[in-house]
Amino acid sequence: MQIVVLAGGVGGSRFVSGVRAAYPDAQLTVIVNTADDVTMHGLRICPDLDTMTYTLGRGIDPERGWGRAGETWRVKEELAAYGLEPTWFGLGDLDLATHLARTQLLAAGLPLSEVTRRITARWLADDPRLILLPMTDDVVETEVAIADPAADGGRRWLHFQEYWVRLRAQPDALAIRRRGIEATRPAAGVAEAIAAADLILIAPSNPVVSIGPILEVPGIRTALRTGNAPVVGFAGILGGAPVLGMAHRLLPAIGVEVDAAAVGRHYGSRAACGVLHLWVMDSADAASAAGLEADGLHVAVTGLIMSSPDATAEFIRLAVKALPSSAL
C-alpha cells in the first residue's frame, strides 16, 4: 500500500506518527510544507521538515513538540551577547548542526529534495519505507500583513516566522501572501508519489500556512484532483478552536471562519472542484455534518484528539473505512 500525507508543523508530525502506527507496512511519503522556511544568521532553516524529521526519527523534544531533545542554547546566547539579530528565534546548538549541513549542501548546488534525503538518511534509517519530501525545491516564503500606519497603504508585510514567533500572532493578520509560489513546481518525487498513491491524507495541520502552501504549488492541486487515490482530510479545528498552534489568528485573513466545517468547505469536495473525497471532523462538531453532506461533501465524525500514535491510528483507520464507495 502506498500512502501520501500532506503535512506541516507539530500537529502534522504527530499525525504522521499515527499514520505509521496505523499502516506499519505501507510505503509512506510525506509531502512537507516549506513556506515557513527562512534564512537567519546565514543559515537556511526549514522548521516543518526538521520537526517532521526529528519526530519520526525519535529525536524531538517531547515537551515542546519541536526542536531536539536534550537541546542547549549556548550559541543563541553568544549571538545575543554580540547583539546579532534576530534574538527571538530559538536556534539550538544541536539543531544548528542540521541547519549548517543543509546550508552547506544547498550552497553546493543540491536541490532541497536531495538535501532532505541526505539529512533524513540519518534519522529514518530504520524505516526505509518512509520518505519525506519538501513540497518544492524552489524558495517560497509566507508573509503576513499587519496594520502599520507608518507604512505604505497602512500595512506592513512580515515573514511568517516573525509574525508567529516574535509577535506571537499579534496583532490581527490582515492578509497572507506566498512570495515566489507562482514560479515553483513540485519537488522531485512529489508528482510521482501522488500518481502512485493508493491513499492520500491531508493532516490536521494549519490550513493557511501548512496545507495551503502545498496546495498552491502549481501542479499539486491538479494532481490530487486527477489522481485515482481517494483523498481524506482531517480537521485541526475542534469545537471552534485549533488543537495546536494559532490557526484561529490566520483563517480570518483568508476569509475562512474558525470552524471545522468552514475549513472542509475551503478544501472542497472533488465533486465541486475541490480535493476531498471525505472530510473528517471531531465529535464536538457533529452538528455541522449534515450541512456539509447536503453541500455534497462526504463527512465522517469521530474523536480526533491525538493523545498518542495509537489513538491517532485508530481514528485514521475509522476514517478510511468511512470512505464512500465512489472514492474506492
N, C-alpha and C positions, 0 to 999 in steps of 0.2 A: 504494500500500500504506500502511495506517495502523497504526503500531506504538505501543503504550503500554508504558512501562517504569516499574516501581515501584522507587524507589531512594533512597539517602541516603548521606552520608559520602564519604570519599575513594575507597573501592573502588567505590561506586556511580557516581561521576563518571567513573572510568576505564572502567567497564563501558559507560556510555552513549557514551563516545567510540568504543568498539569497535562498538556498535550502529550509530552513524552511519557508520563505515567499512564495515560490512557492507552497509548499506542506504542509500547516499547520497541516493537519490531519494525515500525514504519520507517521509511525514508522521509526524514523531516527537514524541510527547507524553510528557514525563517527570513523573510524579506524585512529588513530593519530600516526605520526612518533615519535619515541622515541630515534632515533640515535643521536639527538642533546643533549641528557641528559648528565649531568656532575655532579661530586661531587666537591663542593667548600666549604671551611670552615666547612667541615664535614657534609654538607647537600646535599641531593640528589635533584637536580634541573631538572625539566622536562619542558623546555621552551615552546615546542609546545602544550603539554597538558594544561599548565597553560594559554597560550594565548587563546586557544580554550575555556577553561572553563570561563575565565573572559569575553571574548567577548560575548558568548552565555548567560552568566549569568548577563550581563549588568553591569559588574564591571571593564571593561577595560578602560585604559586611552585613550580617543578618539583622542587625537592629536598624540601621539606616535604610537598607534596601538598595544602596548604591555605594560605589567605591569598594576598595579592597578591605577584606578582613585583616585586622592587625595593622591598620594604616597608621602612619605617623605624619607629622606636618612640619618638619624642620625646614625644608626648602621653602615652603609657603611663608613661614615666619621670617626666614632670612630675606626673601624678596620684599616682604613688608618693611623690614628694617632698612633696606636700601631705598624705600619709598617708591618701589616699582609697582605700577598699577597693571592689571586690576588686583586689588587685595581681597575682593569679595568672593572670588571663585575658589572653591576648595580643591586645590591641586595637591594631592597627597604624594608622599615620597615613593611609595610602591607604584601608584598609578602613573607617576611621572615616567617611569621606565616604559610603560606602554605607549605614552604619547611621544617619547623620544624615538622609539622603534618605528612607529607609524610615520612620523615626520621624516625620518631618515629614508625610509623605503619610498615614500611619496616623492621625495627630492631626487631619488634615483630614477624616477620615471615610471614606477609601477602604478597601475590603477588601484583605486581603493579596494576593489573586489579581491585583487591578488594580495594586497597588503592584509586585508581581513583574513584571507585564507591562511596566511603565514602566522598571524597572531593567534588565530583560533586553533591552529595545529597543536599548539602547546596546551591549550585549555581543554579541548574537546577530543583529545587523542583516544580516549576510551569509548567514544561513541562515534564511529566513523560514518554512521547514517544520519548524523546531524550536521547541517550546513547552515552557516549564517552568511547572508548576502546583503550588502548595502543596497538601498533602493536604486541608486545610480552611482556611477563612477565620477560624475560631474559635481561641481561645487554648487550647493543650494543652501541658502540660509534664510530662516524665517525671521521676519521683522514685525514688530508690534508698534502701532501708532498710539501715542498718548497725548493728552491735551498739554499744550505749552504756548501760552500767549506770546512769548518772545520769538517763537519760530514762525517761519513762513506758513501761512494758512492756519495758524493756531494749533498746529500739531507737530510732534517730533517723533521720528522713527528710531526705534531701538532694536538692537539684536535681541532675539527672544531670550537668550541666556541672561542678559542684563535685566530685562523686564521680570523674568521668572525668579532669578536667584538674588540679584541685588535689591530689586524693588518689591520682591515677594508678591508680584502680580497686582501692585497698586501704583497708580490709580487705574480707573477703568481702561480697558483696551478699546480703542475706537475703530481700529481696522487691523487686518492681518495681510501681509504680503509675503511672497516667496521669491526672494531675489535669485534670479538665474534659472528658475524652473522651466521656462519656455524652451530653453536651449538644451535641456537634458535629454537623455534617453535611458532606458533601463540598464542597470549594471549587467556585466557579463553573467549569464546564467539565469537571470530573473525571468525573462520571457520563456526560456526553455522549461524552467521549473513549473511555471503556471500552466503551460501547454501539456505537460506530462502529469499534472496532479490528478489524483482521484478525489481529493477533498481540499477545499480552501477555507481557512478560518480567519476571520478578522477579529483580532484580540480586543478586549475591553480597554484599549489604550485611549489616550486623549484624541477625540475625533478631529480636533482642529490642528494640533501641532505634531501628532504622531501618525495617525492614519491618513489624515488629509493630505500631507505631502506625498505619501506613497501613491495615492490615487491620482495626484496631479502630475506625476511624471508621465510625459507623453508616451502612450502605448500601454501603460499598465491597466488603466480602467478598461480599455478596449479588449485587452487580453482576458480580463476577468469576465467581461460580458460575452465574449465569443467562444470561450473555452467550454469544454464539456463537464468540468468538475462543478459540483454544487458548491455554493458559497454561503457560509454560515457566519453571521455577525453576532457579537456578544456585547451587550450594553455595559458600559462602565459607569453609567448614571443609575443609581439605585434609590428609589423613593425621592427623586428630585435633587439628589446631591451626588457628586463623584465619590467613589470609594477611596481613591488615591488622587493626589495632585489637586490641581486647581482649574479643572476644565470649565467650571462654572464662571470663571473670570474671562474666558475666551469665547465660549459659544455665542453669547450675545453679539460679539463683534462680527460674526459671520451670519447673523440673523437666525440663529437656531436657539430654541428655548432649552433651558436646562432641564431636560426631561427625556427619559429613555425612549418614549415613542417618537419624540421630535428628532432624536438622533437617528432612529431607524428610518424615518421618512427622509432624512438628509442623505443617508446612504442609498436609499431607494430600492425597490424591488426590480428584479430583472424584467418583469412584465411592463414596468413603467420607466424603462431606460436607466434603471439603477443597477446595482451589482449583486443584490441579495436574493438568494432563494429562501432563506429563513433568518429571522431576527429573534434573538433570544433575550428575554427580559427577566428581571428578578420578580419574585413573587410579590414584592411590595408595589409593583407597577402592573399587576394583573388587570386592573380595571381599564387599562389603555389597550389591551389586546384586541378587543372586539372592533374598536375603531380602525386599528391597523389592518385587521383582516378584511374589514369592509372596503378598505382602500386597495386591497389586492396584495398586501404584504403578509406572507405566512409568518406566524408567531409561535414561539414556544415559551412557556413560563416555568421557571424553576428557581431554586436558590442559587445565587451567583457569588456568594462570599468565598473568596479564595483563601480559606484558612490553612490549607495545606495542599501539596501537589495531588494527593489522593482525593481530597474534596473537590478540587478543580477538575480532575479527571472524571469524577462521577457526573458532574453536570455537563461536561463536554460530550460524554457518551450518550447521555439522555437527549441532548440537543440533536446529535447526529441521527438518532433513532426517530426523531420527530420530523425529519426532512420529508417534504411532500413527495409522493411517488413520481410526480412530474419532473423532479430535480435529479432523479436517480437514473 
